[in-house]
Amino acid sequence: MEKRELLRELHAEQARLEAALAQLSATDLAVAGVWESWSVKDILAHLTVWDGRGTVWIRTAAQGEPPAIPLPGRTWQDLDALNAATYQENLPRPADAVLADYRQTFAALIAQLEALTAADWARAYRLHPGADPTSVAALAGWRLGHLRNHSQPIHTWVAQRRKAD
């Protein structure tokens, strides 16, 4: 995907999410069960943490180094524990603080992507010897997929709440 297209898609997905969030109160943001046991606040905290990691991966790959993305069966064996820790850390935080952190992280991701040159965008890296090379563009595209995957439960939940009202 071209940089301009990815940025357009990210902005569009973010606008859809913001429209859904605008329909929710701070109390609504903390209601469990939007996605499994998670609330909207929990999903936003998850996006914040992983997109923060994603910006590090993109920066590293744009510099020509392999990003420290765990390989299957190696360092992410505790992925569920990592997500559970994010969930636990988020519980006492106010919804508006989580939302502000999410927006700040998203803005940083957008700024980072906008600053990438064409050479950065096309730069290839290998996660490990023998792996097929992939590009910074592909890595950046993961952020869009992640946002879509985790905003969809929010959209569904908001639509169901509107129907119930």
HELIX and SHEET records of a PDB file:
HELIX    1   1 LYS A    3  LEU A   21  1                                  19    
HELIX    2   2 ALA A   26  LEU A   29  1                                   4    
HELIX    3   3 VAL A   40  ALA A   62  1                                  23    
HELIX    4   4 LEU A   79  ASN A   90  1                                  12    
HELIX    5   5 ALA A   95  ALA A  115  1                                  21    
HELIX    6   6 ALA A  118  ALA A  122  1                                   5    
HELIX    7   7 VAL A  136  ALA A  164  1                                  29    
SHEET    1   A 2 ALA A 124  TYR A 125  0                                        
SHEET    2   A 2 THR A 134  SER A 135 -1                                        
END                                                                             
